[in-house]
Amino acid sequence: MKRKIQSDRKKKDFFDKVYDLTAKIPKGKVTTYGLIAEACGIRSSARTVGWALNGAQESNLPCHRVVNRNGTLTGRVHFGDPNLMEELLRSEGVEFDDDGNVIMQKHLWIPPILERRKKKQKKSRS
């Protein structure tokens, strides 16, 4: 029983981190499930990020700003209307390529904690 409670607590803590990061994604930008997972400390948990966001449908979180690593709107099926996610992103100025993927070179937001980690790693290599 104790192990189940600890597991539930870890899951809640991870989900809370996902929600906190998602809330920080600026308008006109997107990030990926994988970058959120990495910023939350578990790089291999991109799918769990998706589950967390799917559970936050009724929140005011900008879940529409989270896409897969290629800029594909894989989460759009969870928005009721399959066009809603794209419409929300376009209304914020996000652009898409001819294949319907977000132009990641222009609109990718990298969580600040990952930016800081990269800078730290560069300094330690110098």
C-alpha positions in Angstrom: 0.0 0.0 0.0 2.8 2.4 0.9 4.5 1.8 -2.5 1.2 2.7 -4.3 0.9 6.0 -2.4 4.5 6.9 -3.2 3.9 6.0 -6.9 0.8 8.2 -6.9 2.6 11.1 -5.3 5.5 10.9 -7.8 3.0 10.9 -10.7 1.2 13.9 -9.2 4.5 15.7 -8.7 5.5 15.0 -12.4 2.0 16.1 -13.6 2.3 19.3 -11.6 5.7 20.0 -13.2 4.2 19.4 -16.6 1.3 21.8 -15.9 3.7 24.5 -14.5 5.8 24.3 -17.6 2.9 24.2 -20.0 1.5 27.4 -18.4 4.8 29.2 -19.3 4.7 28.5 -23.0 4.4 32.0 -24.6 1.7 32.8 -27.2 3.1 32.2 -30.7 5.4 29.5 -29.5 5.2 25.7 -29.1 7.3 23.1 -27.3 7.4 19.4 -27.5 6.3 16.6 -25.3 9.9 15.4 -25.1 11.3 18.8 -24.0 8.7 19.1 -21.3 9.6 15.6 -20.1 13.3 16.4 -20.1 12.7 19.7 -18.2 10.7 17.7 -15.6 13.6 15.4 -15.1 12.5 12.3 -16.9 13.6 12.6 -20.5 12.0 9.3 -21.6 8.5 10.3 -20.4 7.1 12.2 -23.4 4.1 9.9 -23.5 3.4 10.6 -19.9 3.4 14.3 -20.7 0.7 13.6 -23.2 -1.4 11.8 -20.6 -0.9 14.6 -18.2 -2.1 17.2 -20.7 -5.0 15.0 -21.8 -6.1 15.1 -18.2 -6.0 18.9 -18.2 -8.5 19.5 -21.0 -10.9 21.5 -18.8 -8.1 23.7 -17.4 -7.0 27.0 -18.8 -3.6 25.6 -19.7 -2.4 26.3 -23.3 -2.1 22.5 -24.1 -2.5 23.4 -27.7 1.0 24.7 -27.7 2.5 21.2 -27.1 3.3 19.3 -30.3 5.5 16.3 -31.2 9.2 16.7 -32.1 8.4 17.2 -35.8 5.8 19.9 -35.2 2.9 17.5 -35.8 -0.3 18.2 -34.0 -0.6 14.7 -32.5 -2.7 15.9 -29.6 -5.4 17.4 -31.8 -7.7 14.4 -31.4 -8.2 15.4 -27.7 -9.6 18.8 -28.5 -13.0 17.6 -29.7 -12.9 19.4 -33.0 -9.8 18.0 -34.9 -9.2 21.5 -36.3 -9.3 23.4 -33.1 -5.7 22.9 -32.1 -4.4 24.3 -35.4 -6.9 27.2 -35.3 -5.8 28.2 -31.8 -2.1 28.1 -32.9 -2.8 30.0 -36.1 -4.7 32.7 -34.1 -1.5 33.2 -32.1 0.6 33.6 -35.2 2.1 30.1 -35.4 2.9 29.1 -39.0 2.7 25.7 -40.6 4.6 24.1 -43.5 2.9 22.5 -46.5 2.6 19.2 -44.6 0.6 20.8 -41.8 3.5 20.8 -39.3 4.5 23.8 -37.1 7.6 25.5 -38.5 9.7 24.5 -35.5 12.8 26.6 -36.5 10.6 29.7 -36.0 8.2 28.8 -33.2 10.0 26.3 -30.9 10.2 27.4 -27.2 12.8 25.6 -25.2 12.0 25.6 -21.4 14.4 27.9 -19.6 15.7 25.2 -17.3 17.0 23.3 -20.4 18.7 26.5 -21.7 20.4 26.9 -18.4 21.6 23.3 -18.3 23.1 23.7 -21.8 25.0 26.8 -20.8 26.3 25.1 -17.7 27.5 22.1 -19.7 29.3 24.4 -22.2 31.0 26.2 -19.3 32.2 22.9 -17.7 33.6 21.8 -21.1 35.6 25.0 -21.5 
